[in-house]
């Protein structure tokens, strides 16, 4: 999760180039069953910005990365992405209350009344998952194995849903 321009598409594409599966570069739909969360892709195309251009173009990731799109995935942890001016990226644990504070920004629209109460309950339950802050540095656009190495340092329980 992260704001526009945080590097979600770049991160997703770099991992896909290294053979990782993906759902989306941005929006997913969450479902909860038996106390576990699952995500499904919401937006099929990636929105890719090119330096010096205004706006973003749509890229068909299924053409670019055949057979790598997942139809659904278990959610075992939350990773919040922020750009940093540092030369290298860092992945740091994020306390549950910090995750709770950041999650409302990931909701496209808050409802009112009962819908808002349901959304807040979902945010409370999501904030109980292991959470991390990915401070994306200058190594992200390079597409080397730095991000992959960082993600592989996540605790096993955060990777398994």
C-alpha positions as CSV (number, residue, x, y, z in Angstrom):
1,X,0.0,0.0,0.0
2,X,1.1,3.5,-0.7
3,X,0.1,6.8,-2.2
4,X,0.4,7.6,-5.9
5,X,4.0,7.9,-6.9
6,X,5.3,5.7,-4.0
7,X,6.7,3.1,-6.4
8,X,4.0,0.4,-6.2
9,X,4.0,-0.2,-10.0
10,X,7.8,-0.1,-10.2
11,X,8.1,-2.5,-7.3
12,X,5.5,-4.9,-8.8
13,X,7.1,-4.8,-12.2
14,X,10.6,-5.4,-10.9
15,X,9.4,-8.4,-8.9
16,X,7.5,-9.8,-11.8
17,X,10.6,-9.5,-14.0
18,X,12.3,-11.7,-11.4
19,X,9.5,-14.3,-11.7
20,X,7.3,-13.4,-8.8
21,X,3.5,-13.7,-9.2
22,X,1.3,-10.6,-8.8
23,X,-2.3,-9.5,-8.4
24,X,-2.2,-5.9,-9.3
25,X,0.1,-2.9,-9.1
26,X,-2.4,-0.9,-7.1
27,X,-6.0,-1.9,-6.2
28,X,-7.2,-5.2,-4.8
29,X,-10.4,-6.3,-3.2
30,X,-10.2,-8.0,0.2
31,X,-12.4,-10.8,1.4
32,X,-12.4,-12.3,4.9
33,X,-13.2,-15.9,5.6
34,X,-12.5,-17.9,8.7
35,X,-10.4,-15.1,10.2
36,X,-8.1,-15.0,7.1
37,X,-7.9,-12.4,4.4
38,X,-7.7,-13.0,0.7
39,X,-7.0,-10.4,-2.0
40,X,-8.2,-10.4,-5.6
41,X,-7.1,-8.0,-8.3
42,X,-9.4,-5.1,-9.0
43,X,-7.7,-3.3,-11.8
44,X,-6.3,-5.5,-14.7
45,X,-3.8,-3.0,-16.3
46,X,-0.8,-1.4,-14.7
47,X,-0.7,2.4,-14.9
48,X,2.9,3.3,-15.9
49,X,4.4,6.8,-15.8
50,X,7.4,7.7,-17.9
51,X,9.9,10.3,-17.0
52,X,9.2,13.6,-18.7
53,X,5.6,12.7,-19.5
54,X,2.4,13.8,-17.8
55,X,-0.2,11.2,-17.1
56,X,0.3,7.5,-17.1
57,X,-0.2,4.8,-19.8
58,X,-1.9,1.5,-19.3
59,X,0.4,-1.6,-19.6
60,X,-1.1,-5.0,-20.1
61,X,0.9,-7.0,-17.5
62,X,-0.6,-10.3,-18.7
63,X,1.2,-9.7,-22.0
64,X,4.4,-8.5,-20.4
65,X,4.5,-11.2,-17.7
66,X,2.5,-14.2,-19.1
67,X,1.1,-16.7,-16.6
68,X,2.3,-14.7,-13.6
69,X,-0.9,-13.0,-12.6
70,X,-2.5,-14.7,-9.6
71,X,-6.3,-14.9,-9.4
72,X,-6.2,-14.5,-5.6
73,X,-3.7,-14.6,-2.8
74,X,-3.8,-15.0,0.9
75,X,-2.8,-11.9,2.8
76,X,-0.2,-12.7,5.5
77,X,1.2,-9.2,6.1
78,X,0.9,-5.6,5.2
79,X,3.6,-3.6,3.5
80,X,3.3,0.2,3.3
81,X,5.5,1.8,0.7
82,X,7.1,5.3,1.0
83,X,9.7,6.9,-1.2
84,X,12.9,7.8,0.5
85,X,15.9,9.8,-0.7
86,X,18.2,7.1,0.6
87,X,20.4,5.2,-1.9
88,X,19.1,1.8,-0.7
89,X,15.7,0.6,0.4
90,X,14.9,-0.5,4.0
91,X,12.2,-2.8,5.3
92,X,11.2,-2.1,8.9
93,X,8.6,-3.6,11.2
94,X,5.6,-1.4,11.8
95,X,3.7,-1.5,15.1
96,X,0.0,-2.4,14.8
97,X,-1.2,1.1,15.9
98,X,0.9,2.6,13.1
99,X,-0.6,0.2,10.6
100,X,-4.1,1.0,12.0
101,X,-3.4,4.8,11.5
102,X,-2.3,4.2,7.9
103,X,-5.0,1.9,6.7
104,X,-7.9,4.4,6.3
105,X,-5.9,6.1,3.5
106,X,-6.0,2.8,1.6
107,X,-9.8,2.8,1.5
108,X,-11.2,4.3,-1.7
109,X,-14.3,5.6,0.0
110,X,-15.6,5.5,3.5
111,X,-19.3,4.8,3.9
112,X,-21.7,6.1,6.5
113,X,-23.5,4.5,9.3
114,X,-23.4,0.7,9.3
115,X,-21.1,0.6,6.3
116,X,-18.6,2.8,8.1
117,X,-18.7,0.7,11.2
118,X,-18.1,-2.4,9.1
119,X,-15.1,-0.7,7.3
120,X,-13.6,0.3,10.6
121,X,-13.9,-3.2,12.0
122,X,-12.1,-4.5,8.9
123,X,-9.3,-2.0,9.4
124,X,-9.0,-3.1,13.1
125,X,-8.7,-6.8,12.0
126,X,-6.3,-6.0,9.2
127,X,-4.1,-3.9,11.6
128,X,-3.5,-7.1,13.6
129,X,-1.5,-8.6,10.7
130,X,2.3,-8.2,10.8
131,X,3.0,-4.9,9.2
132,X,6.1,-3.4,7.6
133,X,7.3,-0.1,6.2
134,X,9.2,-0.3,2.9
135,X,11.3,2.8,2.6
136,X,11.9,2.7,-1.1
137,X,15.3,4.0,-2.0
138,X,17.3,4.7,-5.2
139,X,17.9,1.0,-5.7
140,X,14.2,0.3,-6.6
141,X,14.2,1.7,-10.2
142,X,17.4,-0.3,-10.9
143,X,15.4,-3.6,-10.8
144,X,18.2,-5.5,-9.2
145,X,17.6,-8.1,-6.5
146,X,17.7,-5.7,-3.6
147,X,13.9,-5.6,-3.1
148,X,13.7,-9.4,-3.4
149,X,16.3,-9.8,-0.8
150,X,14.5,-7.4,1.6
151,X,11.2,-9.2,1.1
152,X,12.8,-12.6,1.8
153,X,13.8,-11.2,5.2
154,X,10.2,-11.0,6.3
155,X,9.5,-13.5,9.1
156,X,8.0,-16.8,7.9
157,X,4.7,-16.1,9.8
158,X,4.3,-12.8,7.8
159,X,4.7,-14.7,4.5
160,X,2.3,-17.5,5.4
161,X,-1.4,-16.6,5.7
